[in-house]
Amino acid sequence: MSNTRKWFASGDPWIWMIGGALTVSLLMVIGLIGLIAVRGFGHFWPAELIETKVRTASGEIEIVLGEITDTETLTPLQLQDTDLAGQADGDALTSRAQFKVGNRDVFSSDFRWILEPRRIETRVPDDAIMLERREYGNFYGYLVNIKRDGEVIARGDNAFDELKAMLEKNRAQVDELEHIDRYEIGAINYRLEQARLDERGLEFNRDKISAREYQQRMAEIEAERETARAQYKDLREQRDALMRELNRASVTMRTADGREKEMKLSNLIRATRNNAMSVFEKTGYYLVKFKEFVLGYPREANTEGGIMPAIFGTITMVLLMSIVVTPFGVIAAIYLREYARQGTFLRIVRISVYNLAGVPSIVFGVFGLGFFVYTMGGSIDALFYPERAPQPVFGTPGLLWASLTLALLTLPVVIVATEEGLTRIPRAVREGSLALGATKAETLRRIVLPMAAPAMMTGLILAVARAAGEVAPLMLVGVVKLAPALPIDGEFPFLHLERKIMHLGFHIYDVGFQSPNVEAARPLVYATSLMLLFIIISLNLTAISIRNRLRERFRADSD
Amino acid sequence: MGQNSTGSAGKAILPSRAVLEKRQRRRNLKDSAVKWLIRAGGGAVVISLGLIFVYLFSEVAPVLRGTSIDNPQRFEAPAGGDASSERLMLERYSDIGARLTADGRIVFWKLDDQSVLKTQRIEGNPEAEITSFGSGEPRTRTHVYGFSDGSAVVLEDAYKLTFPNDQRVLIPQLKYPFGTDPLQVDPQGRALRQVTVQPGSSGASGAVIAALTVDDRLVMARVRTRQSFLGGAAEAEVSARDLGAVDPGVTAPIVSTDLSNIIAHDDAGRLHYFNIDDRKPLGLADSAQAVADGADITQLRFLNGSKSWIVGGSDGSLTQWMLVRQDDNRFTLTPMRSFDAHDAAVTAIAADYGRRGFATGDADGVLQLHYSTSHRTTLREQVTEQPIVAIAQSPVDEQLLIEHAGGEILLYELWNEHPDLSFSALWSKVLYEGREEPAYVWQASSGSNTFEPKMSMVPLTIGTLKAALFAMIFAAPLAIAGAIYTAYFMTPRMRQTVKPTIELMEALPTVILGFLAGLWLAPFVEANLPMIFMVLIGLPTGFLLAAMAWQKAPQALRERVPAGWEAAMLVPVVVLVVWVSAALSPWAELWFFNGDMRQWLTSVGITYDQRNALVVGIAMGFAVIPTIFSIAEDAVFTVPKHLTQGSLALGASSWQTVTRVVLLTASPGIFSAVMIGFGRAVGETMIVLMATGNSPVVNFNIFEGMRTLSANIAVELPETAVGSTHYRVLFFAALVLLLFTFVVNTVSEIVRQRLRERYSNL
């Protein structure tokens, strides 16, 4: 007894205890990153398709085909809520599995829970096919036949190879179709909208120009509109022809429970026999899917497809922000460290600036919405875009305001890092320069700034990392779930500051919490999180390594 | 310096003195230009950061501005005649006023020059005379004239908006929603001594006309329009009903917009409530004394939404009443609150169009403006010496028309933007319409324009503190303990990798934490509730057992592993404890909680939400651990070495050194670490937005959600009207967050700076 007490008094157990606290914290970080990595990377791997016979509550046998996405254990009480109620015996635990059965257009729901006791036979059929579709999510089933213009052209064993070949051929046409839809028709719409705005602007300034000029300009606008319409008509015909060609072929599939479903080939993206694929093939499939995820456009209310616009929007916004925040942050840091008179007042100012880094980001969002969007944006609209009224141009959340808000948010980060760099420059170096007759400005430009450059870089990288992960203020000042167009495109003035953008962080929030089919969208959210996490961790690691190298160098210099 | 060199050196090499001087001047010029540029730039940045404060405050400031009326214009009532107005109206743009007189004339006039635009007389059946007048809610612009033959004509004052030559021109019109033919309200055809009308809203279609006849019966008619079979004009369908005799003193009926209640008063200061909803017994349902003995009720008017009404007395008293549902499903008349009384009898009450405000006038010519929810009297002003007979407010509350008994009309410009805010409305329990008890409620908007906004900051503040508190309970012990261990016990080499790893956590986007908390952790916790508590107990026990086992381990093994590797050796322990807890969780549910801990919690009376404070605590704790850890670790690590070495040299064990020397010295640093962590938890948005149900509840139940100030801003700000009270309240919330975190951070920064000074002096 006294032994134990002595042991406790020695403090050893407490050391273990606080060591344990650290272990828990570290394991949580690793666990979190691991969880996201496993789920995020796992999303693209072709899952095993499992067919299982299920005896339903009414005693019928039903066949279910799909991927297992989750399992859980139920106690007898929890079993009461299922159709096995009352059959539970004693204290036994029951498990159940969540199947992704897909076929939303046939079954109405993609997922179903199946209780383990209900499964009577399970197999992994080689000929089960997973069809990735443009609409209604995946289809799981077996191939019946392929038709062209209503005639069956393939059935049986070789039909799958035929299907793959046809899909490969389709892809080029589908790409062309998408290109027409997204870019060419978009460009024409943009021209028509410009023509409409020009016309309104002209009406607005009617009394400032002569009647003759008015007529002439009106005619020009009308001509522009005519050509745009003609081009649209051509495109439309081209598109219709493509569509007709694409829609000639169709494929008939059978679900596991025997229902047949005919689908247009144009709705299909990819067909795979997951269970028959070799590891090599699976890897190839994985890479293709990953590429599609990074470079593709979202489909089905963002729950499928790629996240390219979100990555693009995030990068554009962060770049714009950097352009604003770097000069101002550096100048402010130089001012605080080199030019301002050191004293109590400056100490207060410095503490205030540092503390702004700890102010909740949503506050910056509120400021951005009120000041940038409503006050500044409203004034810009009133001054420069009277013809667009009542539609706001800058008086509504958009790229510019999002960048400026984030610039303000990250300003303290850049200032703090730059100041730290400036403080680390040995006094001797600076004084040496001044003693040799250089002016303060020259010392600054030739000596101080080059030496502080890595610190500025660190500050900028940290600012970028913070900005890339920030969502709350962006929800107020310019990020949307689905932007109709990218902020940079081929139309003058190429960079469209007033457009709304998509953002990786907001994408996670939106798809995870606002989408109609959260269950189906979840893997995509994990993948997006992984992407964001990867960007931010690598930015931070870069910043840390620059800072460490910098410290080493100055330690050497000052010794 | 430059001058000296010119003298001694050869001219062939160095430029001439003049050139050098010029160059020097240019250098100096450049130097001062840079100086000014940087000063300007730096100053601008500092000022623009300060601008955040100023701007947020300027958006909140109008709330503090009091109500005022200005620029009075006074003129004879247009087309006055000898009849005073029963009712005054203002249209939306305040270009046109209208007065409806007791003798059945409706006069529209322009406000700027008082020219009469249109006068129209209401016609009844031949030989019937106008005997009474009444109006519905001002918002509906519906009025009714009652006639001596028991019939009534319903009309609306309408304004057609036209833009000839881009100029706004309003054309006043009279509309007859149920046709120009009089509608028979009293089946017995007796004269209507009092009449009122109310178009239904929120599901109730048509309108109700209620009237008191000269022989003291309450009669009512439900009217609705029906498109006649062959198209053409709409036809009015009237179903009149006699509700039976009432007390001869009963007068001034008003009908609620759900068309199920009539409120009236009598000459003895009592309120009467008549039910006209067919699903319940018709007729008188309740009566109550509403003014002091000896006084009369002089005015009775619904507030917007007609869920409550204002009673004005001859003694100048103003009280608000409502109907409250009792346990037996009956409604009873219930007083809500009383307002600053007039000195003379209340002679006019006018309700605001879209909110719970109202204006009152008395027999001495004093005007008062009030607001019900905030329980405020925002203005009291003597506007005339004569009794006020009618008041009208513009639909956007920017103009005020007042008519007094001398036949004169006063027009005021009104500034009354935020009467709905008061200290008590934001921070005290408020009795809202239809509720029995005062409560803290945040429910700032709804789709309906008769909704009473409930803007109590208490649920949001409590929610913010609750979320931050649970986060701190989770994070502070872990972070501080981890920091002490890392700074004091860990081998330096391990410290070099551990510290950046935990600091990297700080950079994790909170949207990812929020997403995991909401979509992964919340369902996981719900399904494995016992596991969480088992881990909570199991981990410390596991650590102790591990320590004991290590104590008993063979000496050879113990010497192999140097001190400072405890944390690494505990990794398998943690993994084991978590795994065992997960495996045992369903069994624990079986043994202790009848098979389902969640249901068990519900059965013992604890509400369980899937997204609750426990989940938020863990997720947000995760977000603040690195903040606390990093600062606390710095504080512990920078404790001067000679202190600890001295303590050890005097024979203290290392644990004694930690608790008696290191912690005492570093405690201000640890305190500021906790403060900064708390500041971060208070302002965090995405995690609480995603991991709570965002329901503004007022409790500290760990199994229920909450709504925080920051999440509330994120949810509601994009959808509020710029400049509205709601908008300003959200800005106020942002300002509170800003000031709070700013003060917390400044205090802890100052604490840290002083600590640093103390260290350097030691």
Interface residues (C-beta under 8 A of the other chain):
Chain A: W7 S10 G11 D12 P13 W14 I15 W16 M17 I18 G19 G20 A21 L22 T23 V24 S25 L26 L27 M28 V29 L32 L35 I36 E72 T73 L74 T75 P76 L77 Q78 D91 L93 P327 F328 G329 I331 A332 I334 Y335 L336 E338 Y339 A340 V349 I351 S352 V353 Y354 N355 L356 G358 V359 P360 S361 I362 V363 F364 G365 V366 F367 L369 G370 F371 Y374 L408 L411 P412 I415 G437 T439 K440 A441 E442 L444 A465 R466 A468 G469 E470 V471 A472 M475 L476 G505 F506 I508 Y509 G512 F513 V518 R522 V525 S529 L532 L533 I536 I537 N540 L541 I544
Chain B: M1 G2 R27 N28 K30 D31 A33 V34 K35 L37 I38 R39 G41 G42 G43 A44 V45 V46 S48 L49 G50 L51 I52 Y55 L56 E59 P477 L478 A479 A481 G482 I484 Y485 T486 F489 M490 V498 P500 T501 I502 L504 M505 A507 L508 P509 T510 V511 I512 L513 G514 F515 L516 G518 L519 W520 A527 L539 P540 G542 F543 L544 A546 A547 M548 W550 Q551 E566 A567 A568 L570 V571 V573 V574 V575 P586 W587 E589 L590 N594 G595 D596 Q599 F622 I625 F629 S653 S654 W655 Q656 V658 T659 I676 G679 R680 V682 G683 E684 T685 M686 L689 M690 S710 I713 A714 L717 P718 V722 L730 F731 A734 L737 L738 T741 F742 N745 T746 E749 I750
